[in-house]
C-alpha cells in the first residue's frame, strides 16, 4: 500500500496543477492597467492602415451621365450607378472563397515592387506607406484634370479586411483565410465571427504578425485581460496573421475540462498500479 500512497502524492499535485481555471479561459477580465479617459470611456487606438507592396486595391471612378470617362479610362465592367456611370478600373468583387478573390487578383490594382500602382489614363502613382485617403485625394486631383470638378468621384479601397488564423489541431475550426467587409474589426469580433476559441487555446499568448511598409512586426496579445483594448493590435488590420497555440497544460492530456482531468489522473494511477503488480509477481 505504501507504493500506492506514494503514487497518489505524486499524481494528485500533478492533476491539480494541470487543471485549467476560469482565469485561463475567461475573456477580458478586469485589469487595473486599463486606460479610461475623463468621461469613463475606453479610447479608441485604431491604427491607420498604410498600403504595402503586393497589396491589391479596388478602384472605381463614378461620373455623371454626360461624363465621357471611357476616353480616359478602361470601360471594363462599366455599369449604371444611380443614373451615372461607374468605371471599374479594377473589375468587380465576385468573391471566390478560400485563397482570396480571383477577380481582384486578375483585374485589381497591384502595388508593385516599387510601391506604385499603374492606373490606365493616369500613369504610375506612389502608394506604399500612404493611407487610402491620401491616395484617393491624389487620384481625384488627376481625374479632375479631365472632368469638371464635382462631376466625378474616386472610390479606392482594399478588398475588405483579409486576415489569417493559424492554429494547431485543437483549433482547426477557426483556421484559414478570413475576410470581413467592415471599416474596423477587433480581435474579439474576429474570434466571435469564427465561433470562439475552445478551452485548449492559450488565450494569454496569442501572436499577431502585422505587415507594415517597413517590414513585419510581431506582437503578443493576452485576450484574458481587458486592457488588451488599449493595444493597437486589438484592431485587426488587412494582412494580419493570428497564431493560436494549445495551452501547455492541455498538451499532456490534462486540463481540457475537470472530468477529463480526473479520468486522466485515474488512468495514470491505474496503469502505474498494474505495472507495479506485474513486476511484483514476476
DRENBA-223693 format. One line per field, with one value per residue: x, y, z of N, C-alpha, C in turn; residue number from 1. Coordinates in steps of 0.2 Angstrom, whole numbers. Layout:
n.east X  ... .
n.north Y  ... .
n.up Z  ... .
ca.east X  ... .
ca.north Y  ... .
ca.up Z  ... .
c.east X  ... .
c.north Y  ... .
c.up Z  ... .
k NUM  ... .
! end
This chain:
n.east 4  10  17  6  1  12  12  -1  2  11  4  -8  -5  0  -11  -19  -12  -13  -25  -36  -41  -54  -48  -40  -47  -57  -63  -56  -54  -56  -44  -32  -24  -30  -34  -43  -53  -57  -70  -74  -73  -66  -53  -52  -40  -36  -26  -20  -22  -9  -4  5  18  13  0  -17  -28  -44  -53  -64  -71  -83  -94  -104  -119  -116  -102  -89  -80  -74  -65  -54  -52  -52  -65  -70  -81  -91  -105  -122  -125  -135  -140  -129  -112  -102  -85  -76  -61  -53  -61  -75  -81  -82  -83  -73  -70  -60  -43  -42  -49  -52  -56  -52  -38  -34  -39  -38  -29  -12  0  16  34  40  32  21  7  -1  -12  -23  -24  -20  -7  8  7  13  11  14  16  7  -10  -26  -35  -26  -21  -32  -36  -26  -28  -40  -38  -30  -40  -49  -43  -47  -61  -75  -74  -82  -90  -86  -81  -69  -67  -58  -51  -47  -49  -59  -56  -43  -38  -28  -30  -21  -19  -16  -20  -31  -38  -44  -56  -56  -46  -38  -40  -48  -61  -67  -80  -79  -76  -68  -61  -61  -51  -58  -70  -67  -64  -77  -84  -79  -83  -78  -65  -59  -57  -44  -35  -22  -25  -18  -7  -7  -2  2  6  10  9  19  24  37  42  39  30  30  18  13  -2  -13  -28  -36  -36  -43  -37  -32  -39  -33  -23  -15  -15  -26  -35  -39  -29  -28  -21  -16  -8  -14  -9  -13  -10  -9  -13  -1  -4  -14  -8  -3  -14  -21  -32  -41  -55  -63  -69  -62  -49  -49  -52  -41  -31  -35  -33  -19  -15  -20  -14  -1  -2  -5  7  16  11  12  26  29  24  32 .
n.north -6  6  10  14  25  33  35  42  54  59  60  67  81  84  83  93  105  104  107  118  134  146  159  156  154  164  178  194  200  210  223  233  241  246  259  273  286  304  304  292  282  270  274  274  265  264  259  267  261  258  257  243  234  223  223  222  233  240  250  262  274  286  295  308  306  312  312  308  296  285  288  291  281  263  255  244  233  243  250  255  267  274  282  288  285  271  268  254  252  242  231  220  214  198  187  172  164  153  157  170  183  180  188  201  199  197  208  219  233  231  233  237  231  243  250  256  260  257  266  266  278  288  284  280  280  284  273  266  265  275  281  276  287  297  293  292  305  311  304  308  322  320  315  326  334  330  330  341  348  341  333  320  305  297  281  272  257  243  225  222  218  207  193  181  165  154  139  125  107  107  119  119  122  136  140  146  157  172  185  201  212  226  242  243  231  221  211  203  203  196  184  180  180  168  158  157  153  137  128  124  132  144  158  168  170  175  176  189  193  207  216  229  244  245  232  216  215  208  204  200  195  196  190  188  198  214  226  224  230  243  241  243  232  226  229  222  222  223  209  204  191  178  169  154  145  129  127  123  115  107  100  88  80  83  95  100  99  98  84  76  78  72  59  56  57  46  36  36  32  20  13  13  6  -7  -10  -10  -21  -31  -32  -35  -48  -56 .
n.up 0  2  -9  -17  -10  -11  -25  -26  -19  -29  -41  -38  -35  -48  -56  -50  -53  -67  -70  -79  -75  -72  -74  -84  -96  -97  -106  -107  -93  -78  -76  -69  -75  -86  -98  -96  -101  -96  -97  -93  -103  -114  -124  -142  -151  -164  -177  -192  -208  -219  -235  -242  -251  -264  -261  -265  -273  -275  -287  -292  -303  -303  -313  -320  -330  -342  -342  -351  -348  -354  -363  -356  -347  -344  -351  -345  -337  -336  -328  -325  -312  -300  -310  -315  -321  -318  -318  -318  -314  -310  -310  -304  -288  -285  -275  -272  -262  -253  -252  -257  -268  -284  -295  -291  -290  -303  -310  -302  -294  -293  -281  -285  -284  -283  -275  -281  -291  -307  -316  -328  -340  -331  -326  -317  -299  -283  -269  -258  -241  -239  -234  -238  -240  -243  -255  -263  -263  -271  -283  -286  -289  -301  -309  -309  -318  -330  -330  -325  -310  -296  -304  -304  -295  -285  -279  -269  -262  -251  -253  -243  -226  -225  -216  -207  -198  -189  -182  -170  -170  -161  -164  -177  -182  -183  -191  -206  -221  -218  -221  -219  -222  -217  -209  -198  -187  -173  -162  -154  -161  -172  -167  -162  -174  -179  -172  -159  -146  -142  -126  -125  -131  -129  -122  -117  -124  -138  -154  -165  -182  -190  -206  -211  -220  -218  -214  -206  -191  -174  -162  -145  -138  -124  -122  -111  -102  -99  -103  -115  -124  -126  -134  -150  -157  -155  -164  -179  -194  -212  -219  -207  -198  -187  -174  -165  -151  -142  -125  -113  -103  -108  -117  -112  -110  -99  -91  -100  -97  -81  -78  -88  -83  -71  -75  -83  -73  -65  -74  -76  -63  -61  -72  -67  -55  -61  -68  -57  -50  -59  -61  -48  -46  -54 .
ca.east 0  15  18  0  1  17  9  -6  6  14  -1  -13  -2  0  -18  -22  -8  -14  -32  -37  -45  -58  -44  -36  -52  -62  -61  -56  -55  -54  -37  -31  -20  -35  -34  -50  -52  -60  -78  -75  -73  -60  -52  -50  -32  -36  -20  -22  -19  -5  -3  12  20  9  -7  -22  -33  -50  -53  -70  -72  -90  -95  -111  -121  -113  -95  -86  -75  -71  -59  -48  -51  -54  -73  -71  -86  -95  -112  -126  -125  -138  -141  -122  -108  -96  -80  -72  -54  -50  -66  -80  -79  -86  -79  -72  -69  -53  -37  -43  -54  -48  -57  -47  -31  -33  -41  -36  -23  -7  6  22  39  42  27  17  1  -1  -19  -24  -26  -16  0  11  6  17  6  17  16  2  -16  -31  -37  -21  -20  -39  -36  -21  -31  -46  -35  -29  -47  -52  -40  -51  -68  -76  -73  -88  -94  -84  -79  -65  -68  -52  -52  -44  -54  -61  -50  -42  -33  -27  -29  -17  -19  -14  -26  -36  -42  -45  -62  -55  -40  -39  -41  -54  -62  -73  -81  -80  -71  -64  -63  -57  -49  -64  -75  -64  -65  -84  -86  -76  -86  -75  -60  -61  -53  -37  -31  -19  -28  -13  -1  -9  4  0  11  7  13  20  28  45  43  34  31  27  16  9  -9  -17  -35  -39  -35  -47  -33  -30  -42  -29  -17  -17  -16  -33  -39  -36  -28  -28  -15  -13  -8  -15  -6  -15  -6  -13  -11  4  -7  -18  -4  -2  -20  -25  -33  -46  -61  -62  -70  -57  -43  -50  -52  -34  -27  -36  -30  -12  -14  -22  -8  5  -3  -5  14  19  9  15  33  30  23  37 .
ca.north 0  11  12  17  31  37  37  47  60  62  61  72  88  85  84  100  110  104  110  125  138  151  164  154  154  169  184  201  200  216  224  239  245  248  266  275  294  308  303  285  278  267  277  270  265  261  261  269  256  260  252  240  231  217  224  223  238  241  257  264  281  287  301  310  303  315  312  303  293  279  291  292  275  257  254  237  232  249  249  261  268  280  287  290  279  269  265  250  251  235  225  219  210  192  183  165  159  152  159  177  185  179  194  206  197  197  214  224  237  228  238  233  231  250  253  260  257  260  267  267  285  292  283  277  284  281  272  262  269  280  279  276  293  301  290  294  313  312  301  313  328  318  314  332  337  328  331  347  347  339  329  313  303  292  277  267  253  236  220  221  216  200  191  173  162  148  136  118  103  109  125  118  125  143  141  148  164  176  191  205  219  231  248  241  224  220  204  199  202  191  177  178  178  162  153  157  148  131  129  121  138  148  165  173  170  175  180  193  196  213  218  236  246  244  225  213  216  203  206  195  198  192  191  187  205  219  231  222  235  249  239  244  225  224  230  218  226  219  205  201  183  177  162  152  139  125  128  118  110  103  95  82  76  86  102  102  100  94  77  73  78  66  52  55  55  39  31  36  28  13  10  13  0  -13  -11  -12  -28  -36  -33  -39  -55  -59 .
ca.up 0  3  -16  -19  -7  -15  -32  -25  -18  -35  -46  -36  -36  -55  -58  -48  -57  -74  -72  -82  -71  -76  -76  -91  -102  -97  -110  -105  -86  -75  -76  -66  -80  -92  -98  -97  -102  -91  -97  -92  -109  -116  -130  -147  -153  -171  -182  -199  -212  -224  -241  -243  -258  -266  -259  -271  -272  -279  -289  -296  -304  -304  -316  -321  -336  -348  -342  -356  -345  -357  -367  -352  -343  -347  -350  -342  -332  -335  -327  -322  -304  -298  -315  -318  -324  -314  -322  -313  -317  -307  -310  -299  -282  -285  -270  -274  -256  -250  -257  -260  -273  -291  -299  -288  -291  -310  -313  -297  -295  -288  -279  -287  -280  -281  -271  -286  -295  -313  -317  -335  -341  -326  -325  -310  -293  -277  -264  -252  -235  -238  -232  -244  -241  -246  -262  -266  -265  -277  -289  -288  -292  -308  -313  -310  -324  -336  -329  -321  -303  -293  -308  -304  -288  -285  -274  -268  -256  -251  -254  -236  -221  -225  -211  -207  -192  -189  -175  -170  -172  -157  -166  -184  -184  -184  -195  -213  -223  -216  -224  -216  -226  -212  -209  -192  -185  -167  -161  -151  -166  -177  -163  -162  -181  -181  -167  -152  -145  -137  -119  -125  -134  -124  -123  -114  -129  -145  -158  -171  -186  -194  -211  -212  -226  -216  -213  -202  -184  -170  -155  -141  -135  -119  -123  -104  -99  -103  -105  -122  -128  -126  -138  -157  -160  -153  -170  -184  -200  -218  -219  -201  -197  -180  -172  -159  -149  -137  -118  -112  -98  -112  -122  -108  -109  -93  -92  -105  -93  -74  -79  -91  -79  -66  -79  -85  -67  -63  -79  -74  -56  -63  -76  -63  -51  -64  -69  -51  -48  -64  -59  -41  -47  -59 .
c.east 4  16  12  0  6  15  4  -3  9  9  -6  -11  -2  -6  -21  -18  -10  -21  -32  -42  -49  -54  -40  -41  -56  -59  -61  -58  -53  -46  -36  -27  -24  -35  -41  -49  -57  -68  -79  -76  -66  -58  -50  -43  -32  -30  -23  -19  -15  -3  4  12  15  2  -11  -27  -39  -51  -60  -70  -79  -91  -103  -113  -117  -105  -92  -80  -71  -65  -53  -46  -54  -62  -75  -76  -90  -102  -115  -125  -128  -139  -134  -119  -102  -91  -75  -65  -51  -55  -71  -78  -84  -82  -79  -70  -62  -48  -38  -48  -50  -50  -52  -40  -30  -34  -40  -30  -18  -2  12  28  42  37  22  12  1  -9  -19  -27  -23  -9  2  9  9  11  8  18  11  -5  -21  -34  -33  -21  -26  -38  -31  -24  -37  -43  -33  -35  -50  -49  -44  -58  -69  -77  -81  -92  -91  -81  -75  -66  -62  -53  -48  -50  -56  -55  -49  -36  -33  -26  -26  -17  -17  -21  -32  -41  -43  -51  -61  -50  -42  -39  -48  -55  -68  -74  -84  -75  -66  -66  -58  -56  -55  -70  -73  -65  -72  -86  -84  -78  -83  -69  -62  -56  -46  -32  -28  -21  -23  -7  -3  -4  1  6  8  12  13  24  36  46  37  35  27  24  12  3  -11  -24  -39  -39  -39  -43  -30  -33  -38  -23  -19  -18  -22  -38  -35  -35  -27  -21  -12  -14  -9  -13  -9  -12  -10  -9  -6  1  -12  -15  -3  -8  -24  -28  -39  -53  -60  -63  -64  -50  -43  -49  -44  -30  -28  -33  -22  -11  -15  -17  -2  4  -2  3  17  17  12  22  34  29  27  42 .
c.north 6  14  16  24  36  40  42  54  63  64  67  79  89  86  91  105  110  106  117  128  143  157  162  154  160  175  190  202  207  217  232  244  247  255  268  283  297  306  296  280  276  270  273  271  262  263  262  264  260  255  249  236  225  218  224  228  238  249  258  272  282  294  302  306  306  315  306  300  288  282  291  285  269  257  247  237  239  247  255  261  274  285  289  284  277  265  261  248  244  229  225  214  204  187  176  161  159  154  166  177  185  185  200  205  198  204  220  228  234  233  234  234  238  253  258  256  260  260  269  274  290  291  280  282  280  280  269  267  274  277  279  283  298  299  292  301  314  310  306  319  326  318  321  336  336  329  338  344  346  335  322  312  297  288  271  263  246  231  218  220  209  198  183  171  155  145  128  114  104  115  125  121  133  145  143  155  166  182  194  211  224  236  246  234  223  212  200  198  196  184  175  176  171  156  153  152  143  132  127  127  142  155  170  174  170  179  183  195  201  215  225  238  244  237  222  214  211  206  200  198  193  194  190  193  210  225  230  227  242  247  241  237  222  224  227  223  221  216  202  194  182  170  160  145  135  126  122  113  106  98  88  77  78  92  104  103  96  87  74  73  73  60  51  53  48  34  30  31  21  9  9  7  -6  -15  -13  -19  -33  -37  -37  -46  -59  -64 .
c.up 0  -4  -19  -16  -10  -22  -31  -24  -24  -40  -44  -37  -44  -58  -56  -52  -64  -75  -74  -77  -75  -78  -83  -97  -102  -101  -106  -98  -84  -74  -74  -71  -86  -92  -100  -97  -96  -91  -96  -97  -111  -123  -136  -149  -159  -175  -189  -204  -218  -229  -241  -250  -258  -264  -266  -269  -277  -281  -293  -297  -307  -307  -317  -328  -342  -348  -346  -353  -349  -361  -363  -348  -346  -346  -347  -337  -331  -333  -324  -314  -303  -304  -318  -321  -320  -318  -318  -317  -315  -309  -304  -294  -282  -281  -272  -268  -254  -255  -260  -266  -280  -295  -297  -290  -299  -313  -308  -298  -290  -287  -280  -282  -279  -277  -275  -289  -302  -315  -324  -336  -337  -326  -318  -304  -287  -272  -258  -247  -234  -236  -238  -245  -244  -254  -266  -268  -271  -284  -291  -291  -300  -312  -314  -316  -330  -336  -325  -314  -300  -298  -308  -297  -289  -278  -273  -262  -256  -252  -247  -232  -221  -220  -211  -200  -193  -182  -176  -171  -167  -159  -174  -186  -186  -189  -202  -214  -221  -220  -221  -220  -221  -212  -203  -190  -178  -166  -158  -156  -171  -174  -163  -169  -183  -176  -161  -152  -140  -131  -120  -128  -128  -125  -121  -119  -136  -149  -164  -175  -191  -200  -212  -218  -224  -215  -209  -195  -180  -164  -152  -138  -130  -119  -116  -100  -103  -106  -112  -127  -130  -132  -146  -160  -159  -159  -176  -191  -206  -218  -213  -201  -189  -178  -165  -157  -143  -130  -116  -107  -102  -116  -119  -107  -103  -95  -96  -102  -86  -75  -82  -87  -74  -69  -81  -79  -65  -67  -77  -68  -58  -67  -71  -58  -54  -66  -63  -49  -53  -62  -52  -42  -51  -55 .
k 1  2  3  4  5  6  7  8  9  10  11  12  13  14  15  16  17  18  19  20  21  22  23  24  25  26  27  28  29  30  31  32  33  34  35  36  37  38  39  40  41  42  43  44  45  46  47  48  49  50  51  52  53  54  55  56  57  58  59  60  61  62  63  64  65  66  67  68  69  70  71  72  73  74  75  76  77  78  79  80  81  82  83  84  85  86  87  88  89  90  91  92  93  94  95  96  97  98  99  100  101  102  103  104  105  106  107  108  109  110  111  112  113  114  115  116  117  118  119  120  121  122  123  124  125  126  127  128  129  130  131  132  133  134  135  136  137  138  139  140  141  142  143  144  145  146  147  148  149  150  151  152  153  154  155  156  157  158  159  160  161  162  163  164  165  166  167  168  169  170  171  172  173  174  175  176  177  178  179  180  181  182  183  184  185  186  187  188  189  190  191  192  193  194  195  196  197  198  199  200  201  202  203  204  205  206  207  208  209  210  211  212  213  214  215  216  217  218  219  220  221  222  223  224  225  226  227  228  229  230  231  232  233  234  235  236  237  238  239  240  241  242  243  244  245  246  247  248  249  250  251  252  253  254  255  256  257  258  259  260  261  262  263  264  265  266  267  268  269  270  271  272  273  274  275  276  277  278  279  280  281  282 .
! end
